[in-house]
């Protein structure tokens, strides 16, 4: 990654998030408890953008969507479609590798109650913008949820009105990249049936046709 990778771990730009992480380091000394960097193939053609690290997931392990429920469907799907070397992501040192795919978040720090504030999303967007600028190979972007969708548009200096979020939507962006939308693979969405395994796989079928 570009220079942002070296500055991300030291970022304290959002006081509320920085304070929350400091408290976590005191109460959970074994947790990663820092801004979580992207994970995967640096030359990936597919970039997946989530919302933010989960407190007991990526905030604990240091790898996006790893160690909590949100990653169960994501990594099993990545394995099914040939992007992941194994169907489960347990820890940052479990040997799992991604090929042709990279995962990041709109907000790099875990927010209280898993709810980043609008200002925090905007402040953190510079990292996503830098990731996209440094990855011309990422021809397809998958946004997991509305926040990620809007963060991608902001990172590419596009108006929200340019593309409306909808599960299964496909948007051709002005720079030629293609943005796909999906509901976030959270526990709530999957357990309520808002996002089914078949529905998530259908999104990846559509992505495959674009790569």
TORPA-4810 file (N, C-alpha, C, O; in nm, 3 decimals):
<nodes>
NODE_1_0.084_-0.119_0.000_0.000_0.000_0.000_0.088_0.124_0.000_0.207_0.117_0.031_X
NODE_2_0.028_0.241_-0.035_0.104_0.364_-0.038_0.137_0.412_0.101_0.127_0.338_0.199_X
NODE_3_0.178_0.539_0.111_0.223_0.595_0.238_0.116_0.587_0.345_0.149_0.587_0.464_X
NODE_4_-0.010_0.580_0.307_-0.116_0.573_0.407_-0.102_0.452_0.498_-0.146_0.455_0.613_X
NODE_5_-0.041_0.346_0.450_-0.026_0.226_0.531_0.063_0.253_0.652_0.042_0.195_0.758_X
NODE_6_0.162_0.339_0.636_0.253_0.368_0.746_0.193_0.469_0.843_0.231_0.472_0.960_X
NODE_7_0.102_0.552_0.797_0.042_0.653_0.884_-0.090_0.607_0.946_-0.131_0.660_1.048_X
NODE_8_-0.155_0.510_0.885_-0.286_0.466_0.932_-0.283_0.418_1.076_-0.367_0.458_1.156_X
NODE_9_-0.186_0.335_1.110_-0.180_0.278_1.244_-0.160_0.384_1.351_-0.192_0.362_1.468_X
NODE_10_-0.107_0.499_1.313_-0.082_0.607_1.409_-0.192_0.713_1.406_-0.183_0.811_1.480_X
NODE_11_-0.293_0.695_1.325_-0.397_0.797_1.307_-0.476_0.817_1.436_-0.522_0.720_1.498_X
NODE_12_-0.493_0.942_1.476_-0.575_0.980_1.592_-0.667_1.096_1.553_-0.703_1.178_1.636_X
NODE_13_-0.704_1.100_1.427_-0.778_1.216_1.374_-0.918_1.230_1.432_-0.972_1.340_1.434_X
NODE_14_-0.976_1.121_1.478_-1.112_1.126_1.534_-1.104_1.104_1.685_-1.085_0.990_1.729_X
NODE_15_-1.117_1.208_1.765_-1.097_1.197_1.910_-1.182_1.089_1.977_-1.134_1.017_2.063_X
NODE_16_-1.310_1.079_1.936_-1.398_0.980_1.998_-1.348_0.839_1.972_-1.344_0.757_2.063_X
NODE_17_-1.308_0.811_1.847_-1.259_0.678_1.812_-1.124_0.650_1.876_-1.098_0.539_1.923_X
NODE_18_-1.037_0.750_1.878_-0.905_0.732_1.940_-0.920_0.702_2.088_-0.848_0.619_2.142_X
NODE_19_-1.012_0.771_2.154_-1.035_0.746_2.296_-1.094_0.609_2.321_-1.059_0.542_2.419_X
NODE_20_-1.183_0.567_2.234_-1.243_0.435_2.248_-1.138_0.325_2.233_-1.140_0.226_2.306_X
NODE_21_-1.047_0.344_2.137_-0.939_0.247_2.118_-0.843_0.246_2.237_-0.795_0.140_2.278_X
NODE_22_-0.815_0.363_2.291_-0.727_0.370_2.409_-0.788_0.295_2.526_-0.718_0.225_2.599_X
NODE_23_-0.918_0.311_2.545_-0.987_0.238_2.651_-0.980_0.088_2.626_-0.961_0.009_2.718_X
NODE_24_-0.996_0.049_2.499_-0.990_-0.094_2.465_-0.852_-0.152_2.494_-0.841_-0.264_2.543_X
NODE_25_-0.748_-0.077_2.464_-0.612_-0.127_2.490_-0.588_-0.148_2.639_-0.513_-0.237_2.679_X
NODE_26_-0.652_-0.066_2.720_-0.637_-0.080_2.865_-0.715_-0.201_2.918_-0.666_-0.274_3.004_X
NODE_27_-0.836_-0.220_2.867_-0.922_-0.327_2.919_-0.901_-0.460_2.848_-0.928_-0.566_2.905_X
NODE_28_-0.853_-0.454_2.724_-0.831_-0.575_2.644_-0.690_-0.571_2.585_-0.675_-0.551_2.464_X
NODE_29_-0.587_-0.590_2.668_-0.449_-0.574_2.620_-0.409_-0.670_2.509_-0.310_-0.646_2.440_X
NODE_30_-0.484_-0.778_2.489_-0.449_-0.872_2.383_-0.510_-0.832_2.248_-0.476_-0.891_2.145_X
NODE_31_-0.598_-0.733_2.248_-0.664_-0.691_2.124_-0.570_-0.606_2.038_-0.480_-0.539_2.089_X
NODE_32_-0.592_-0.611_1.907_-0.517_-0.527_1.813_-0.542_-0.380_1.848_-0.446_-0.304_1.866_X
NODE_33_-0.667_-0.340_1.857_-0.709_-0.209_1.910_-0.636_-0.091_1.847_-0.590_0.000_1.917_X
NODE_34_-0.626_-0.093_1.717_-0.569_0.017_1.639_-0.650_0.027_1.509_-0.732_-0.060_1.482_X
NODE_35_-0.628_0.131_1.430_-0.692_0.134_1.298_-0.655_0.008_1.221_-0.537_-0.029_1.214_X
NODE_36_-0.754_-0.057_1.163_-0.731_-0.185_1.094_-0.698_-0.161_0.947_-0.779_-0.103_0.875_X
NODE_37_-0.581_-0.204_0.902_-0.543_-0.182_0.762_-0.613_-0.278_0.668_-0.669_-0.378_0.713_X
NODE_38_-0.612_-0.250_0.539_-0.671_-0.342_0.440_-0.599_-0.476_0.443_-0.487_-0.488_0.492_X
NODE_39_-0.666_-0.576_0.388_-0.609_-0.711_0.382_-0.634_-0.771_0.245_-0.744_-0.761_0.190_X
NODE_40_-0.530_-0.834_0.190_-0.549_-0.907_0.066_-0.445_-0.876_-0.040_-0.337_-0.824_-0.010_X
NODE_41_-0.479_-0.907_-0.162_-0.390_-0.894_-0.277_-0.370_-0.746_-0.311_-0.467_-0.677_-0.343_X
NODE_42_-0.247_-0.695_-0.306_-0.223_-0.554_-0.337_-0.252_-0.517_-0.482_-0.268_-0.399_-0.514_X
NODE_43_-0.259_-0.616_-0.570_-0.289_-0.592_-0.711_-0.427_-0.648_-0.747_-0.450_-0.686_-0.862_X
NODE_44_-0.516_-0.651_-0.651_-0.647_-0.713_-0.670_-0.730_-0.638_-0.772_-0.724_-0.516_-0.783_X
NODE_45_-0.808_-0.714_-0.846_-0.904_-0.653_-0.939_-1.037_-0.625_-0.871_-1.119_-0.550_-0.924_X
NODE_46_-1.060_-0.685_-0.754_-1.182_-0.665_-0.677_-1.148_-0.606_-0.540_-1.070_-0.664_-0.464_X
NODE_47_-1.206_-0.491_-0.510_-1.191_-0.430_-0.378_-1.325_-0.434_-0.307_-1.425_-0.384_-0.359_X
NODE_48_-1.328_-0.493_-0.188_-1.450_-0.502_-0.108_-1.441_-0.399_0.004_-1.342_-0.395_0.078_X
NODE_49_-1.544_-0.317_0.017_-1.546_-0.212_0.118_-1.659_-0.238_0.218_-1.776_-0.242_0.181_X
NODE_50_-1.621_-0.256_0.343_-1.719_-0.275_0.449_-1.742_-0.147_0.525_-1.703_-0.039_0.480_X
NODE_51_-1.804_-0.157_0.642_-1.836_-0.039_0.722_-1.721_-0.002_0.816_-1.656_0.101_0.797_X
NODE_52_-1.696_-0.085_0.917_-1.594_-0.057_1.017_-1.560_-0.186_1.089_-1.637_-0.282_1.083_X
NODE_53_-1.446_-0.192_1.158_-1.411_-0.313_1.234_-1.512_-0.340_1.345_-1.566_-0.248_1.405_X
NODE_54_-1.538_-0.467_1.370_-1.621_-0.506_1.483_-1.535_-0.511_1.609_-1.416_-0.542_1.602_X
NODE_55_-1.595_-0.480_1.724_-1.517_-0.471_1.848_-1.443_-0.602_1.878_-1.324_-0.601_1.908_X
NODE_56_-1.516_-0.714_1.870_-1.454_-0.844_1.901_-1.411_-0.919_1.775_-1.374_-1.036_1.781_X
NODE_57_-1.415_-0.850_1.662_-1.372_-0.910_1.535_-1.242_-0.849_1.490_-1.136_-0.879_1.545_X
NODE_58_-1.249_-0.763_1.387_-1.127_-0.705_1.332_-1.051_-0.620_1.434_-0.929_-0.615_1.431_X
NODE_59_-1.123_-0.555_1.524_-1.057_-0.478_1.628_-0.974_-0.567_1.720_-0.876_-0.522_1.779_X
NODE_60_-1.015_-0.691_1.732_-0.940_-0.788_1.814_-0.828_-0.853_1.736_-0.717_-0.869_1.787_X
NODE_61_-0.856_-0.891_1.611_-0.760_-0.970_1.534_-0.666_-0.888_1.446_-0.556_-0.932_1.415_X
NODE_62_-0.711_-0.769_1.406_-0.629_-0.687_1.318_-0.648_-0.716_1.171_-0.572_-0.665_1.088_X
NODE_63_-0.747_-0.796_1.136_-0.776_-0.828_0.996_-0.925_-0.801_0.970_-1.009_-0.844_1.049_X
NODE_64_-0.958_-0.733_0.861_-1.099_-0.704_0.833_-1.186_-0.830_0.830_-1.148_-0.932_0.773_X
NODE_65_-1.304_-0.819_0.891_-1.405_-0.927_0.891_-1.350_-1.058_0.946_-1.387_-1.166_0.898_X
NODE_66_-1.265_-1.051_1.044_-1.203_-1.172_1.097_-1.227_-1.186_1.247_-1.197_-1.095_1.324_X
NODE_67_-1.282_-1.301_1.285_-1.303_-1.330_1.426_-1.441_-1.298_1.478_-1.464_-1.307_1.599_X
NODE_68_-1.533_-1.259_1.390_-1.669_-1.237_1.435_-1.768_-1.285_1.329_-1.729_-1.333_1.223_X
NODE_69_-1.896_-1.272_1.360_-1.999_-1.330_1.274_-2.003_-1.268_1.135_-2.034_-1.336_1.037_X
NODE_70_-1.971_-1.139_1.124_-1.982_-1.070_0.996_-1.894_-1.131_0.888_-1.924_-1.119_0.769_X
NODE_71_-1.787_-1.195_0.929_-1.697_-1.252_0.830_-1.732_-1.392_0.784_-1.673_-1.442_0.688_X
NODE_72_-1.827_-1.456_0.851_-1.858_-1.596_0.819_-1.904_-1.611_0.674_-1.847_-1.689_0.598_X
NODE_73_-2.006_-1.537_0.636_-2.058_-1.547_0.500_-1.959_-1.489_0.399_-1.944_-1.542_0.290_X
NODE_74_-1.892_-1.380_0.435_-1.800_-1.317_0.341_-1.686_-1.411_0.302_-1.662_-1.431_0.183_X
NODE_75_-1.617_-1.469_0.399_-1.500_-1.552_0.366_-1.541_-1.686_0.304_-1.468_-1.739_0.219_X
NODE_76_-1.654_-1.741_0.345_-1.697_-1.865_0.281_-1.731_-1.839_0.134_-1.708_-1.924_0.048_X
NODE_77_-1.787_-1.722_0.107_-1.819_-1.686_-0.032_-1.693_-1.658_-0.112_-1.682_-1.699_-0.227_X
NODE_78_-1.597_-1.590_-0.051_-1.471_-1.564_-0.120_-1.401_-1.695_-0.155_-1.342_-1.708_-0.262_X
NODE_79_-1.408_-1.791_-0.065_-1.348_-1.922_-0.093_-1.424_-1.993_-0.205_-1.362_-2.053_-0.293_X
NODE_80_-1.554_-1.987_-0.202_-1.637_-2.051_-0.304_-1.605_-1.997_-0.443_-1.605_-2.072_-0.541_X
NODE_81_-1.578_-1.867_-0.452_-1.554_-1.804_-0.581_-1.405_-1.794_-0.616_-1.369_-1.728_-0.714_X
NODE_82_-1.321_-1.858_-0.538_-1.180_-1.868_-0.572_-1.091_-1.754_-0.528_-0.977_-1.745_-0.572_X
NODE_83_-1.141_-1.666_-0.441_-1.060_-1.553_-0.395_-0.981_-1.584_-0.268_-0.876_-1.526_-0.245_X
NODE_84_-1.031_-1.675_-0.186_-0.969_-1.705_-0.057_-0.917_-1.847_-0.054_-0.978_-1.938_-0.111_X
NODE_85_-0.805_-1.867_0.012_-0.743_-2.000_0.018_-0.813_-2.093_0.115_-0.788_-2.214_0.113_X
NODE_86_-0.900_-2.040_0.200_-0.975_-2.122_0.294_-1.107_-2.053_0.325_-1.118_-1.932_0.307_X
NODE_87_-1.207_-2.128_0.371_-1.341_-2.070_0.389_-1.363_-1.994_0.519_-1.468_-1.932_0.536_X
NODE_88_-1.267_-1.999_0.610_-1.284_-1.931_0.738_-1.162_-1.845_0.768_-1.048_-1.886_0.745_X
NODE_89_-1.189_-1.725_0.820_-1.082_-1.635_0.864_-1.092_-1.624_1.015_-1.185_-1.564_1.068_X
NODE_90_-0.994_-1.682_1.083_-1.000_-1.693_1.229_-0.910_-1.590_1.298_-0.950_-1.528_1.396_X
NODE_91_-0.790_-1.573_1.244_-0.694_-1.481_1.305_-0.601_-1.428_1.197_-0.596_-1.481_1.086_X
NODE_92_-0.527_-1.324_1.229_-0.440_-1.262_1.131_-0.322_-1.351_1.093_-0.256_-1.326_0.992_X
NODE_93_-0.295_-1.454_1.172_-0.182_-1.542_1.143_-0.228_-1.685_1.111_-0.153_-1.780_1.134_X
NODE_94_-0.350_-1.700_1.059_-0.403_-1.835_1.031_-0.363_-1.888_0.895_-0.403_-1.999_0.857_X
NODE_95_-0.284_-1.812_0.819_-0.236_-1.858_0.690_-0.329_-1.831_0.573_-0.293_-1.860_0.459_X
NODE_96_-0.447_-1.778_0.598_-0.539_-1.749_0.489_-0.480_-1.643_0.396_-0.422_-1.544_0.441_X
NODE_97_-0.497_-1.666_0.266_-0.451_-1.570_0.166_-0.563_-1.538_0.069_-0.647_-1.622_0.039_X
NODE_98_-0.564_-1.414_0.022_-0.659_-1.372_-0.080_-0.586_-1.351_-0.211_-0.474_-1.301_-0.214_X
NODE_99_-0.651_-1.390_-0.319_-0.594_-1.374_-0.453_-0.695_-1.302_-0.541_-0.808_-1.349_-0.558_X
NODE_100_-0.656_-1.189_-0.598_-0.745_-1.113_-0.683_-0.848_-1.030_-0.608_-0.936_-0.970_-0.669_X
NODE_101_-0.836_-1.027_-0.475_-0.935_-0.959_-0.392_-0.865_-0.890_-0.275_-0.765_-0.939_-0.222_X
NODE_102_-0.918_-0.775_-0.236_-0.868_-0.702_-0.122_-0.987_-0.650_-0.042_-1.089_-0.612_-0.100_X
NODE_103_-0.975_-0.649_0.090_-1.085_-0.606_0.177_-1.041_-0.487_0.261_-0.931_-0.486_0.317_X
NODE_104_-1.126_-0.387_0.269_-1.100_-0.269_0.351_-1.230_-0.224_0.413_-1.334_-0.287_0.394_X
NODE_105_-1.226_-0.114_0.487_-1.345_-0.058_0.549_-1.355_0.091_0.525_-1.254_0.158_0.505_X
NODE_106_-1.477_0.142_0.527_-1.498_0.286_0.512_-1.439_0.361_0.631_-1.384_0.470_0.616_X
NODE_107_-1.451_0.302_0.750_-1.393_0.356_0.872_-1.297_0.252_0.928_-1.334_0.136_0.946_X
NODE_108_-1.175_0.293_0.955_-1.071_0.196_0.993_-1.070_0.161_1.142_-1.015_0.058_1.180_X
NODE_109_-1.132_0.246_1.226_-1.133_0.221_1.370_-1.269_0.172_1.415_-1.372_0.211_1.359_X
NODE_110_-1.271_0.086_1.515_-1.399_0.039_1.568_-1.471_0.155_1.635_-1.412_0.225_1.717_X
NODE_111_-1.598_0.176_1.601_-1.674_0.283_1.667_-1.759_0.228_1.781_-1.799_0.112_1.778_X
NODE_112_-1.786_0.310_1.882_-1.877_0.265_1.988_-2.011_0.222_1.930_-2.067_0.290_1.844_X
NODE_113_-2.061_0.110_1.978_-2.189_0.053_1.934_-2.193_0.028_1.783_-2.301_0.022_1.723_X
NODE_114_-2.077_0.013_1.723_-2.066_-0.014_1.578_-2.132_0.095_1.493_-2.180_0.068_1.383_X
NODE_115_-2.133_0.218_1.544_-2.198_0.327_1.472_-2.104_0.447_1.459_-2.097_0.530_1.549_X
NODE_116_-2.033_0.455_1.347_-1.947_0.572_1.326_-2.032_0.696_1.299_-2.139_0.687_1.239_X
NODE_117_-1.984_0.810_1.345_-2.054_0.935_1.320_-2.021_0.987_1.181_-1.919_0.950_1.122_X
NODE_118_-2.107_1.074_1.129_-2.089_1.126_0.993_-1.952_1.192_0.975_-1.886_1.171_0.874_X
NODE_119_-1.911_1.270_1.073_-1.781_1.337_1.065_-1.666_1.239_1.063_-1.565_1.264_0.997_X
NODE_120_-1.679_1.129_1.135_-1.573_1.027_1.138_-1.562_0.956_1.004_-1.452_0.925_0.958_X
NODE_121_-1.676_0.931_0.941_-1.675_0.869_0.809_-1.606_0.960_0.708_-1.527_0.914_0.625_X
NODE_122_-1.636_1.089_0.716_-1.574_1.186_0.624_-1.425_1.199_0.650_-1.346_1.205_0.556_X
NODE_123_-1.386_1.204_0.777_-1.245_1.219_0.811_-1.163_1.100_0.764_-1.051_1.117_0.715_X
NODE_124_-1.218_0.981_0.780_-1.145_0.859_0.743_-1.143_0.835_0.593_-1.067_0.751_0.545_X
NODE_125_-1.225_0.907_0.519_-1.239_0.881_0.377_-1.110_0.902_0.299_-1.093_0.846_0.191_X
NODE_126_-1.021_0.983_0.353_-0.896_1.007_0.281_-0.815_0.878_0.263_-0.741_0.865_0.165_X
NODE_127_-0.829_0.786_0.356_-0.757_0.660_0.343_-0.815_0.575_0.230_-0.741_0.515_0.152_X
NODE_128_-0.946_0.570_0.222_-1.009_0.495_0.113_-0.978_0.560_-0.021_-0.953_0.491_-0.120_X
NODE_129_-0.979_0.693_-0.025_-0.945_0.763_-0.149_-0.803_0.731_-0.193_-0.777_0.711_-0.311_X
NODE_130_-0.711_0.725_-0.097_-0.573_0.692_-0.130_-0.560_0.547_-0.177_-0.482_0.518_-0.269_X
NODE_131_-0.636_0.457_-0.115_-0.634_0.316_-0.157_-0.680_0.302_-0.301_-0.619_0.230_-0.380_X
NODE_132_-0.788_0.371_-0.335_-0.841_0.363_-0.471_-0.746_0.428_-0.571_-0.728_0.376_-0.682_X
NODE_133_-0.687_0.539_-0.534_-0.595_0.608_-0.624_-0.470_0.524_-0.652_-0.413_0.531_-0.761_X
NODE_134_-0.430_0.446_-0.553_-0.309_0.365_-0.567_-0.337_0.227_-0.625_-0.245_0.147_-0.641_X
NODE_135_-0.463_0.198_-0.657_-0.499_0.064_-0.706_-0.580_0.072_-0.835_-0.699_0.040_-0.835_X
NODE_136_-0.518_0.114_-0.944_-0.591_0.119_-1.071_-0.636_-0.019_-1.118_-0.725_-0.031_-1.201_X
NODE_137_-0.572_-0.124_-1.063_-0.610_-0.261_-1.102_-0.747_-0.299_-1.046_-0.810_-0.392_-1.097_X
NODE_138_-0.793_-0.228_-0.942_-0.922_-0.260_-0.881_-1.033_-0.208_-0.970_-1.086_-0.099_-0.949_X
NODE_139_-1.068_-0.286_-1.069_-1.168_-0.245_-1.168_-1.311_-0.259_-1.115_-1.402_-0.192_-1.163_X
NODE_140_-1.328_-0.346_-1.016_-1.460_-0.369_-0.959_-1.454_-0.344_-0.809_-1.361_-0.389_-0.741_X
NODE_141_-1.555_-0.273_-0.759_-1.565_-0.242_-0.616_-1.698_-0.298_-0.566_-1.802_-0.277_-0.629_X
NODE_142_-1.693_-0.367_-0.454_-1.815_-0.417_-0.390_-1.835_-0.340_-0.261_-1.753_-0.347_-0.170_X
NODE_143_-1.945_-0.266_-0.252_-1.979_-0.192_-0.130_-2.077_-0.274_-0.048_-2.184_-0.311_-0.096_X
NODE_144_-2.040_-0.303_0.076_-2.126_-0.378_0.166_-2.204_-0.280_0.253_-2.159_-0.241_0.360_X
NODE_145_-2.320_-0.241_0.206_-2.405_-0.150_0.281_-2.399_-0.007_0.230_-2.311_0.030_0.151_X
NODE_146_-2.494_0.072_0.276_-2.509_0.210_0.230_-2.391_0.298_0.269_-2.346_0.380_0.188_X
NODE_147_-2.340_0.283_0.390_-2.227_0.366_0.434_-2.106_0.342_0.345_-2.040_0.437_0.303_X
NODE_148_-2.077_0.216_0.317_-1.964_0.184_0.229_-1.988_0.238_0.088_-1.896_0.290_0.025_X
NODE_149_-2.110_0.225_0.040_-2.145_0.276_-0.092_-2.117_0.426_-0.101_-2.052_0.473_-0.195_X
NODE_150_-2.167_0.501_-0.003_-2.146_0.645_-0.004_-2.000_0.682_0.015_-1.953_0.781_-0.041_X
NODE_151_-1.927_0.603_0.093_-1.785_0.629_0.114_-1.706_0.613_-0.016_-1.614_0.690_-0.043_X
NODE_152_-1.742_0.513_-0.095_-1.676_0.494_-0.224_-1.701_0.613_-0.315_-1.610_0.663_-0.380_X
NODE_153_-1.825_0.659_-0.319_-1.857_0.775_-0.403_-1.779_0.898_-0.358_-1.726_0.973_-0.440_X
NODE_154_-1.772_0.919_-0.226_-1.697_1.034_-0.175_-1.549_1.022_-0.209_-1.486_1.120_-0.247_X
NODE_155_-1.494_0.902_-0.195_-1.352_0.881_-0.223_-1.318_0.908_-0.369_-1.206_0.947_-0.402_X
NODE_156_-1.416_0.888_-0.457_-1.397_0.912_-0.599_-1.453_1.048_-0.642_-1.467_1.075_-0.761_X
NODE_157_-1.484_1.133_-0.542_-1.537_1.269_-0.563_-1.662_1.269_-0.651_-1.677_1.353_-0.739_X
NODE_158_-1.750_1.173_-0.626_-1.877_1.166_-0.697_-1.991_1.203_-0.604_-1.983_1.178_-0.483_X
NODE_159_-2.095_1.261_-0.656_-2.212_1.296_-0.577_-2.293_1.171_-0.545_-2.294_1.075_-0.623_X
NODE_160_-2.359_1.172_-0.430_-2.441_1.058_-0.392_-2.553_1.035_-0.494_-2.596_0.922_-0.516_X
NODE_161_-2.598_1.141_-0.554_-2.706_1.129_-0.652_-2.662_1.057_-0.778_-2.745_1.018_-0.860_X
NODE_162_-2.530_1.039_-0.795_-2.480_0.973_-0.916_-2.517_0.826_-0.919_-2.539_0.769_-1.027_X
NODE_163_-2.525_0.764_-0.802_-2.557_0.620_-0.793_-2.639_0.595_-0.667_-2.598_0.634_-0.558_X
NODE_164_-2.751_0.531_-0.681_-2.836_0.501_-0.567_-2.810_0.359_-0.518_-2.808_0.265_-0.597_X
NODE_165_-2.789_0.346_-0.388_-2.763_0.214_-0.330_-2.885_0.125_-0.338_-2.998_0.167_-0.311_X
NODE_166_-2.862_0.000_-0.377_-2.965_-0.104_-0.373_-2.895_-0.238_-0.379_-2.799_-0.256_-0.453_X
NODE_167_-2.944_-0.332_-0.300_-2.882_-0.465_-0.303_-2.889_-0.522_-0.445_-2.995_-0.527_-0.506_X
NODE_168_-2.773_-0.565_-0.494_-2.765_-0.622_-0.628_-2.748_-0.519_-0.739_-2.740_-0.555_-0.856_X
NODE_169_-2.743_-0.391_-0.702_-2.727_-0.287_-0.804_-2.586_-0.288_-0.862_-2.490_-0.326_-0.795_X
NODE_170_-2.576_-0.247_-0.987_-2.448_-0.239_-1.058_-2.438_-0.101_-1.121_-2.527_-0.059_-1.195_X
NODE_171_-2.329_-0.030_-1.091_-2.312_0.107_-1.139_-2.180_0.118_-1.215_-2.074_0.080_-1.164_X
NODE_172_-2.186_0.169_-1.337_-2.064_0.197_-1.412_-2.022_0.340_-1.379_-2.097_0.434_-1.407_X
NODE_173_-1.905_0.356_-1.321_-1.859_0.487_-1.274_-1.787_0.562_-1.386_-1.743_0.501_-1.484_X
NODE_174_-1.774_0.693_-1.373_-1.713_0.773_-1.479_-1.571_0.731_-1.517_-1.530_0.748_-1.632_X
NODE_175_-1.496_0.675_-1.421_-1.359_0.634_-1.453_-1.351_0.493_-1.512_-1.243_0.441_-1.535_X
NODE_176_-1.468_0.432_-1.537_-1.472_0.299_-1.596_-1.481_0.186_-1.496_-1.508_0.072_-1.534_X
NODE_177_-1.459_0.216_-1.369_-1.476_0.111_-1.268_-1.624_0.077_-1.252_-1.711_0.154_-1.291_X
NODE_178_-1.649_-0.040_-1.196_-1.786_-0.084_-1.175_-1.808_-0.104_-1.026_-1.733_-0.176_-0.959_X
NODE_179_-1.912_-0.041_-0.975_-1.947_-0.051_-0.834_-2.068_-0.143_-0.820_-2.174_-0.118_-0.878_X
NODE_180_-2.051_-0.248_-0.742_-2.161_-0.339_-0.709_-2.202_-0.314_-0.564_-2.119_-0.284_-0.479_X
NODE_181_-2.331_-0.327_-0.537_-2.384_-0.307_-0.402_-2.440_-0.437_-0.345_-2.497_-0.519_-0.417_X
NODE_182_-2.421_-0.454_-0.216_-2.483_-0.565_-0.144_-2.518_-0.519_-0.004_-2.452_-0.431_0.052_X
NODE_183_-2.621_-0.578_0.052_-2.643_-0.558_0.195_-2.520_-0.608_0.269_-2.452_-0.701_0.225_X
NODE_184_-2.493_-0.546_0.382_-2.380_-0.587_0.464_-2.405_-0.727_0.520_-2.518_-0.761_0.556_X
NODE_185_-2.300_-0.807_0.527_-2.315_-0.945_0.577_-2.306_-0.948_0.731_-2.230_-1.027_0.787_X
NODE_186_-2.383_-0.864_0.795_-2.387_-0.857_0.941_-2.475_-0.969_0.997_-2.552_-1.032_0.924_X
NODE_187_-2.461_-0.992_1.125_-2.545_-1.092_1.191_-2.693_-1.058_1.174_-2.775_-1.145_1.145_X
NODE_188_-2.726_-0.931_1.191_-2.867_-0.891_1.180_-2.922_-0.921_1.041_-3.029_-0.979_1.027_X
NODE_189_-2.848_-0.882_0.938_-2.898_-0.900_0.801_-2.910_-1.047_0.763_-3.004_-1.086_0.694_X
NODE_190_-2.816_-1.129_0.806_-2.820_-1.269_0.767_-2.920_-1.348_0.850_-2.989_-1.436_0.797_X
NODE_191_-2.930_-1.319_0.979_-3.023_-1.395_1.063_-3.168_-1.356_1.040_-3.258_-1.437_1.064_X
NODE_192_-3.193_-1.235_0.996_-3.330_-1.194_0.965_-3.369_-1.232_0.823_-3.486_-1.218_0.785_X
NODE_193_-3.274_-1.279_0.745_-3.304_-1.318_0.608_-3.301_-1.204_0.509_-3.330_-1.223_0.391_X
NODE_194_-3.265_-1.086_0.556_-3.253_-0.973_0.462_-3.145_-1.003_0.359_-3.159_-0.970_0.241_X
NODE_195_-3.037_-1.065_0.404_-2.931_-1.110_0.313_-2.919_-1.261_0.327_-2.882_-1.312_0.433_X
NODE_196_-2.948_-1.332_0.221_-2.935_-1.478_0.220_-2.805_-1.519_0.152_-2.744_-1.441_0.079_X
NODE_197_-2.765_-1.641_0.177_-2.645_-1.691_0.111_-2.662_-1.688_-0.041_-2.570_-1.649_-0.113_X
NODE_198_-2.777_-1.730_-0.089_-2.803_-1.730_-0.232_-2.799_-1.588_-0.289_-2.746_-1.565_-0.398_X
NODE_199_-2.855_-1.493_-0.215_-2.855_-1.356_-0.260_-2.715_-1.297_-0.264_-2.683_-1.219_-0.354_X
NODE_200_-2.633_-1.333_-0.168_-2.494_-1.286_-0.166_-2.415_-1.349_-0.280_-2.335_-1.282_-0.346_X
NODE_201_-2.436_-1.477_-0.302_-2.368_-1.545_-0.412_-2.409_-1.486_-0.547_-2.327_-1.480_-0.639_X
NODE_202_-2.532_-1.442_-0.559_-2.578_-1.382_-0.684_-2.500_-1.253_-0.714_-2.470_-1.223_-0.830_X
NODE_203_-2.468_-1.179_-0.610_-2.387_-1.058_-0.628_-2.249_-1.095_-0.681_-2.197_-1.028_-0.771_X
NODE_204_-2.190_-1.201_-0.628_-2.058_-1.242_-0.673_-2.063_-1.303_-0.813_-1.965_-1.294_-0.888_X
NODE_205_-2.174_-1.364_-0.850_-2.190_-1.409_-0.988_-2.186_-1.290_-1.083_-2.123_-1.296_-1.188_X
NODE_206_-2.254_-1.182_-1.045_-2.253_-1.061_-1.126_-2.115_-0.999_-1.133_-2.073_-0.950_-1.238_X
NODE_207_-2.043_-1.000_-1.022_-1.907_-0.947_-1.019_-1.817_-1.028_-1.111_-1.737_-0.972_-1.185_X
NODE_208_-1.831_-1.159_-1.106_-1.746_-1.246_-1.189_-1.762_-1.214_-1.336_-1.665_-1.223_-1.412_X
NODE_209_-1.880_-1.177_-1.377_-1.902_-1.144_-1.518_-1.835_-1.014_-1.561_-1.819_-0.987_-1.680_X
NODE_210_-1.795_-0.933_-1.460_-1.729_-0.806_-1.489_-1.577_-0.815_-1.482_-1.508_-0.718_-1.514_X
NODE_211_-1.525_-0.929_-1.442_-1.380_-0.944_-1.426_-1.321_-1.033_-1.535_-1.200_-1.056_-1.537_X
</nodes>
